Amino acid sequence: MFVLQRSGGGKATSSPAENYQLARRRTLQVVVSSLLTECGFESAEKAAVESLTEMIQSYISEVGRCAKAYCEHTARITPTLSDTVVTLIEMGFNVNTLPVYAKRSQRMVITAPPVTNAPVIPKALIAGQKRTHPSHIPSHFPEFPDPHTYIKTPTFREPVSDYQVVREKAASQRRDVERALTRFMAKTGETQSLFKDDITAFPLIAARPSSIPYLSALLPSELELQTLEETDSSEQDDQTDSENTPGNNLNDDPGADKENSMLPPGGVVPSVKASEENMIDNPYLRPVKKPKVRRKK
């Protein structure tokens, strides 16, 4: 008797599919051990048991594969007893000896193997109602695919449009962004701690001293700039409207036109104050120059 050297099996893994296959392999080993006991063997090497287990597993797998092939050859999806009988005959097995072998007196009864959970198949997306075969389609044909593959998936959850909920969500998002930004600045920049013993507890962003501390008081805020722009634009619009009125055009005299022709292109005589403003080097202290906005008539 030849003995094939095989490993004693791999380690059990946490995968459900591999655990299921390992349980089936152990069941075949028990079957092989019982057959050896019936034949009169008292002990066996582990390599011999593994080789016989591999042979019996290969034989059962080949029977199942051939029965499946015969079944599909006749346009069916479930193998029957006749497919199995034809497979055994094709493989050279005498089917007439099966009843005698099943009724042998010295056969051993093997206890049922422990119940193992089959690998869980993830559920597909459920949308709509699954269709069944019409009357003109045989039942052994494949079923229709899931409805979500050919129909649109309805949205059961409506978007939130309540004012209070939207404001609360916006406030919470803003608070989260501020916290994330503060933590990022605390991790990447210089920090100060409230406790001398533990530097990592309650980190505070270190204050950076400014060389010009009064500069922030001199610069206007964004709200003040916006208000100033709106005021200037409204005053310029009123001045433009008053200049375009017919009464002002009739009161003009030729002397005034001559005087205006002598003015510079800007229309304003340069003064000492204007020359002083041009001498300011600090860009933060210079007056804001804004373009004139005129309404189109």
C-alpha positions as CSV (number, residue, x, y, z in Angstrom):
1,M,0.0,0.0,0.0
2,F,1.4,3.4,-1.0
3,V,1.2,6.4,1.2
4,L,1.2,9.9,-0.1
5,Q,2.9,12.5,2.1
6,R,0.6,15.4,2.7
7,S,0.5,18.2,5.3
8,G,-1.7,17.8,8.3
9,G,-4.1,20.7,7.2
10,G,-3.8,24.4,7.6
11,K,-4.7,26.5,10.6
12,A,-8.3,27.5,11.1
13,T,-9.1,31.0,10.0
14,S,-11.7,33.4,11.0
15,S,-13.4,33.3,7.5
16,P,-16.8,31.6,7.6
17,A,-16.3,30.0,4.3
18,E,-12.9,28.4,5.3
19,N,-14.3,27.2,8.6
20,Y,-17.2,25.6,6.7
21,Q,-14.8,23.8,4.4
22,L,-12.6,22.7,7.3
23,A,-15.7,21.2,9.1
24,R,-16.5,19.1,6.0
25,R,-12.9,18.0,5.8
26,R,-13.0,16.7,9.3
27,T,-16.2,14.8,8.6
28,L,-14.5,13.0,5.8
29,Q,-11.6,12.1,8.1
30,V,-14.1,10.5,10.5
31,V,-15.6,8.5,7.7
32,V,-12.2,7.3,6.5
33,S,-11.3,6.3,10.1
34,S,-14.6,4.3,10.5
35,L,-14.0,2.5,7.2
36,L,-10.5,1.6,8.3
37,T,-11.9,0.3,11.6
38,E,-14.4,-1.9,9.7
39,C,-11.6,-3.3,7.6
40,G,-9.7,-4.4,10.8
41,F,-7.1,-1.7,11.2
42,E,-6.3,-0.7,14.8
43,S,-4.3,2.4,14.0
44,A,-3.1,4.5,11.0
45,E,-0.6,7.1,10.3
46,K,-1.7,10.7,9.9
47,A,-0.3,10.9,6.4
48,A,-2.2,7.8,5.3
49,V,-5.5,9.1,6.6
50,E,-4.9,12.4,4.8
51,S,-4.2,10.7,1.6
52,L,-7.4,8.5,1.8
53,T,-9.4,11.6,2.7
54,E,-8.1,13.4,-0.3
55,M,-8.9,10.5,-2.5
56,I,-12.5,10.2,-1.2
57,Q,-13.0,14.0,-1.5
58,S,-11.8,14.0,-5.1
59,Y,-14.1,11.1,-6.0
60,I,-17.2,12.8,-4.5
61,S,-16.3,16.0,-6.2
62,E,-15.9,14.3,-9.6
63,V,-19.3,12.6,-9.1
64,G,-20.9,15.9,-8.4
65,R,-19.3,17.6,-11.3
66,C,-20.3,14.9,-13.8
67,A,-23.9,14.8,-12.5
68,K,-24.1,18.6,-12.9
69,A,-22.8,18.3,-16.5
70,Y,-25.4,15.6,-17.4
71,C,-28.1,17.8,-15.8
72,E,-27.2,20.9,-17.7
73,H,-26.9,18.8,-20.9
74,T,-30.7,18.1,-20.6
75,A,-31.5,21.8,-19.9
76,R,-32.1,21.3,-16.2
77,I,-30.5,23.0,-13.2
78,T,-31.1,20.4,-10.4
79,P,-29.4,17.0,-10.7
80,T,-31.6,13.9,-10.2
81,L,-31.0,10.3,-9.2
82,S,-30.7,9.2,-12.9
83,D,-27.9,11.7,-13.4
84,T,-26.0,10.3,-10.5
85,V,-26.5,6.7,-11.6
86,V,-25.3,7.5,-15.1
87,T,-22.3,9.2,-13.6
88,L,-21.4,6.2,-11.5
89,I,-21.7,3.9,-14.5
90,E,-19.5,6.2,-16.6
91,M,-16.9,6.1,-13.8
92,G,-16.8,2.3,-13.8
93,F,-18.8,1.7,-10.6
94,N,-21.1,-1.3,-10.3
95,V,-24.4,0.2,-9.1
96,N,-26.0,-3.2,-8.3
97,T,-23.6,-3.6,-5.3
98,L,-24.8,-0.5,-3.5
99,P,-27.9,-2.1,-1.8
100,V,-25.8,-5.0,-0.4
101,Y,-23.1,-2.7,0.8
102,A,-25.6,-0.4,2.5
103,K,-27.1,-3.4,4.4
104,R,-23.8,-4.8,5.7
105,S,-23.8,-6.0,9.3
106,Q,-20.5,-4.7,10.6
107,R,-21.0,-1.1,9.4
108,M,-20.4,1.7,12.0
109,V,-22.9,4.4,12.8
110,I,-21.3,7.9,12.7
111,T,-22.8,10.6,14.9
112,A,-24.1,13.7,13.2
113,P,-21.4,16.4,12.8
114,P,-21.9,19.6,14.7
115,V,-24.1,22.1,13.0
116,T,-22.0,24.8,11.3
117,N,-23.4,28.0,10.1
118,A,-23.2,28.4,6.3
119,P,-21.4,31.5,5.0
120,V,-23.7,34.5,5.1
121,I,-24.5,35.8,1.7
122,P,-24.9,39.6,1.7
123,K,-28.4,40.7,0.9
124,A,-28.9,42.5,-2.4
125,L,-30.6,45.9,-2.6
126,I,-34.3,45.4,-2.3
127,A,-36.3,47.8,-4.6
128,G,-39.7,47.0,-6.0
129,Q,-41.3,43.6,-6.3
130,K,-39.5,40.6,-7.7
131,R,-41.1,39.2,-10.9
132,T,-41.9,35.6,-11.4
133,H,-41.9,33.6,-14.7
134,P,-44.9,34.0,-17.0
135,S,-46.8,31.0,-18.1
136,H,-45.0,30.6,-21.4
137,I,-41.5,30.4,-19.6
138,P,-40.5,27.0,-18.1
139,S,-39.8,27.0,-14.4
140,H,-36.3,25.6,-14.8
141,F,-35.1,28.7,-16.5
142,P,-33.1,31.2,-14.5
143,E,-35.0,33.7,-12.5
144,F,-35.3,37.4,-13.3
145,P,-32.6,39.6,-11.8
146,D,-33.3,41.8,-8.8
147,P,-35.6,44.7,-9.6
148,H,-33.0,47.3,-8.7
149,T,-30.9,46.3,-11.8
150,Y,-33.5,47.5,-14.3
151,I,-35.8,50.0,-12.4
152,K,-35.1,53.2,-10.7
153,T,-34.7,53.1,-6.9
154,P,-37.2,55.4,-5.2
155,T,-36.1,57.8,-2.5
156,F,-38.2,57.3,0.5
157,R,-36.5,60.0,2.7
158,E,-37.5,63.5,1.8
159,P,-34.9,66.3,2.2
160,V,-35.2,68.3,5.4
161,S,-36.6,71.8,4.7
162,D,-37.7,72.9,8.2
163,Y,-36.1,76.3,9.0
164,Q,-35.2,75.4,12.6
165,V,-33.6,72.1,11.6
166,V,-31.6,73.7,8.8
167,R,-30.3,76.5,11.1
168,E,-29.4,73.9,13.8
169,K,-27.5,71.8,11.3
170,A,-25.7,74.8,9.9
171,A,-24.7,75.9,13.4
172,S,-23.4,72.5,14.3
173,Q,-21.4,72.3,11.1
174,R,-19.9,75.7,11.7
175,R,-19.0,74.7,15.3
176,D,-17.4,71.5,14.0
177,V,-15.4,73.5,11.4
178,E,-14.2,75.9,14.1
179,R,-13.2,73.1,16.4
180,A,-11.3,71.3,13.6
181,L,-9.5,74.5,12.6
182,T,-8.6,75.3,16.1
183,R,-7.2,71.8,16.7
184,F,-5.2,72.0,13.5
185,M,-3.7,75.3,14.4
186,A,-2.9,74.0,17.9
187,K,-1.1,70.9,16.4
188,T,0.8,72.7,13.7
189,G,1.7,76.0,15.5
190,E,2.9,77.2,18.8
191,T,0.7,76.5,21.8
192,Q,0.5,77.4,25.4
193,S,-0.8,75.2,28.2
194,L,-2.8,76.1,31.3
195,F,-0.9,73.5,33.4
196,K,2.9,73.3,33.7
197,D,2.9,69.6,34.5
198,D,1.0,68.4,31.4
199,I,1.6,70.3,28.3
200,T,-0.8,68.3,26.1
201,A,-3.8,69.1,28.3
202,F,-6.0,72.1,27.2
203,P,-3.6,73.5,24.5
204,L,-4.1,77.2,23.7
205,I,-3.0,78.9,20.5
206,A,-0.1,81.1,21.4
207,A,-0.6,84.9,20.9
208,R,1.8,86.4,18.5
209,P,2.9,89.9,19.5
210,S,2.5,92.6,16.8
211,S,5.1,95.2,16.1
212,I,2.4,97.8,15.6
213,P,-0.3,97.1,18.2
214,Y,-2.4,100.2,17.3
215,L,-2.8,99.1,13.6
216,S,-5.8,97.0,14.3
217,A,-7.6,100.0,15.8
218,L,-6.9,102.2,12.8
219,L,-8.0,99.7,10.2
220,P,-11.7,99.7,9.6
221,S,-13.6,96.4,9.9
222,E,-15.4,94.7,7.0
223,L,-18.8,95.9,8.1
224,E,-17.7,99.5,8.3
225,L,-16.2,99.3,4.8
226,Q,-19.4,97.9,3.4
227,T,-21.5,100.6,5.1
228,L,-19.1,103.3,3.8
229,E,-19.2,102.0,0.3
230,E,-23.0,102.0,0.3
231,T,-23.1,105.6,1.7
232,D,-20.6,106.9,-0.9
233,S,-22.4,105.2,-3.8
234,S,-25.8,106.7,-2.7
235,E,-24.3,110.2,-2.4
236,Q,-22.6,110.0,-5.8
237,D,-25.9,108.8,-7.3
238,D,-27.8,111.8,-5.8
239,Q,-25.1,114.2,-7.0
240,T,-25.2,112.8,-10.5
241,D,-29.0,113.1,-10.6
242,S,-28.9,116.7,-9.5
243,E,-26.3,117.6,-12.1
244,N,-28.4,116.0,-14.9
245,T,-31.6,118.0,-14.1
246,P,-32.7,120.5,-16.8
247,G,-32.7,123.5,-14.4
248,N,-29.0,123.2,-13.8
249,N,-28.2,123.0,-17.5
250,L,-30.1,126.3,-18.3
251,N,-28.3,128.3,-15.6
252,D,-24.9,127.6,-17.1
253,D,-23.2,130.7,-18.7
254,P,-20.4,130.9,-21.2
255,G,-18.0,132.4,-18.6
256,A,-18.2,129.3,-16.5
257,D,-17.4,127.1,-19.6
258,K,-14.3,129.1,-20.1
259,E,-13.2,128.7,-16.5
260,N,-13.9,125.0,-16.7
261,S,-11.8,124.7,-19.8
262,M,-8.8,126.0,-17.9
263,L,-9.1,123.4,-15.2
264,P,-6.9,120.2,-15.2
265,P,-8.3,116.9,-16.6
266,G,-9.4,115.8,-13.1
267,G,-11.6,118.9,-12.7
268,V,-10.1,119.7,-9.2
269,V,-7.5,122.3,-8.5
270,P,-4.6,120.6,-6.6
271,S,-4.2,122.0,-3.1
272,V,-1.7,121.7,-0.3
273,K,-3.8,119.1,1.5
274,A,-3.8,116.8,-1.6
275,S,0.0,117.1,-1.9
276,E,0.3,116.2,1.8
277,E,-1.8,113.1,1.3
278,N,0.4,112.0,-1.5
279,M,3.4,112.1,0.7
280,I,2.1,109.4,3.1
281,D,4.1,106.3,2.8
282,N,2.0,104.0,5.0
283,P,-0.6,102.2,2.8
284,Y,-2.8,101.6,5.8
285,L,-3.1,105.3,6.6
286,R,-3.9,106.5,3.1
287,P,-7.5,107.5,2.3
288,V,-9.5,105.0,0.3
289,K,-9.9,105.9,-3.4
290,K,-13.2,104.5,-4.7
291,P,-14.4,104.6,-8.3
292,K,-17.4,106.7,-9.1
293,V,-20.5,104.8,-9.9
294,R,-23.0,106.4,-12.1
295,R,-26.4,105.2,-13.1
296,K,-27.1,104.6,-16.7
297,K,-29.9,106.6,-18.1
